[in-house]
Amino acid sequence: MGSSVRELAGATPATRDRYVDLLRVASLGAVVLGHWLMAAVTPDGVGNLLAVVPALQPLTWLLQVMPVFFFVGGFSHALSYRSLLRKRPEGSEDSVYSAFLRARLQRLLRPTMVFVLVWGAAALLVQLIGGGGGLTGVTLRMVTQPLWFIGIYLAMVAFTPPLLRLHERYGWAAFAGLAGAAVAVDLLRFAAGVPYVEFLNFAFVWLAVHQLGFLRADCRIRLRRAALLAGGGLVTAAALVALGPYPLSMVGMPGEKVSNMAPPTLALLAHGLWLVGAVELLRAPAARLLERPRVWRAVVAANGVAMTAFLWHLTAMFGVYGALLALDADLPEPASAAWWTQVPLRLALAAALTAALVAAFRTFERPAAPTSPGTPGASGASGASGAGPLAALGATLCLLGVLGLSMVGFGGLLDGRTALLIAIPVSAPAAVAMTLGGWLLVERAGRRTP
């Protein structure tokens, strides 16, 4: 691995934006660290440290960095889709879209489906032998929760072509339109009491942040605008929390009537704006740091396993706590002095176990061979006029399946446990079937055969 990382780092073209790679790794790393820190596990159950110590909730304004990852996604998607468009023959936009979806979904879904199938098999075995209680049951329910992020990200991939066209035509006005739609949704939700309208902000809030990535790709977020985004976003978020119906925490809290995360609120959008502005203000010094070979090699190595680490980090965390309980180790009261003293050890153990899981599963994160759309010898699926709609249908099934699995988890497999996904009950087997079926449709639409 060391030699390949060295080769990849050495072959980096001078035109590559290394800062984007750093942001991708740093944002996922911050999420992992936040999850490890927030877990308040005792022999009686699993709680949230932020609920035990509400005074720590302002830390979520630093650790809730998913907006940065979606911002980086917009940047990468714009470059990738435009690159495919430049290579396409005339009249084959359907095949470009299907090839784009296939390439993006492979990188996301290959490691994700391995995670899902391994955990699904383990959950079934545990429940067949009569297990599934205590910490094991909590793990089976919670270990899939981070998959919501992959579901939302799949939606961003699917919407990239039309939203990129809007960006190329309207620029900042396209972003303003999405942000304005998020404002309208919250007004209808909180001022007019319109039921269910809040779920539209799963699209408007995250796609607005994604749209900022398009602007970044076209070098349209200069220092002055970055400062305006950072200052304006921070002031707006603070005002909304202080004066409006929005909670302080930028992550979901148990028992909250209103969450800034699920569904996303205008306060979370403002939070995303200040984060985007802040990271853009740090671009120049970070770029100088990334010119150092050792630093850049570390970023390259981390990028190669980031998704795998993200998928398995909760498995590692629950594994550490399970081992401590099995060894009858003392688990002190969360937020007590003894609990804080144990934090470095628990983090080190979780990091070590995550590294072991990454070593076992990292091969599935390696990208597949790229597809060149529309070349002679392509199968009928990739060249056919229906390739684009078929790929879009597949992507829709994938995102619904992944979101459904993030909600229902693997607990209660034998009892037919379900969760509501857009008012439709979804079980874990049904969610897995939707994801696999959708992926096969995308593969069929985008695959080339000799």
Secondary structure, 3 states (H helix, E strand, C coil): CHHHHHHHHHCCCCCCCHHHHHHHHHHHHHHHHHHHHHEEEECCEEEEHHHHCHHHHHHHHHHCCHHHHHHHHHHHHHHHHHHHHHHCCCCCHHHHHHHHHHHHHHHHHHHHHHHHHHHHHHHHHHHHCCCCCHHHHHHHHHCCCCHHHHHHHHHHHHHHHHHHHHHHHHCHHHHHHHHHHHHHHHHHHHHCCCCCHHHHHHHHHHHHHHHHHHHHHCCCCCHHHHHHHHHHHHHHHHHHHHHCCCCCCCCCCCCCCCCCECCECHHHHHHHHHHHHHHHHCHHHHHHHHCCHHHHHHHHHHHCCHHHHHHHHHHHHHHHHHHHHHCCCCCCCCCCHHHHHHHHHHHHHHHHHHHHHHHHHHHHHCCCCCCCCCCCCCCHHHHCCCHHHHHHHHHHHHHHHHHHHHHHCCCCCCCCCEEEECCEEEEHHHHHHHHHHHHHHHHHHHCCCC
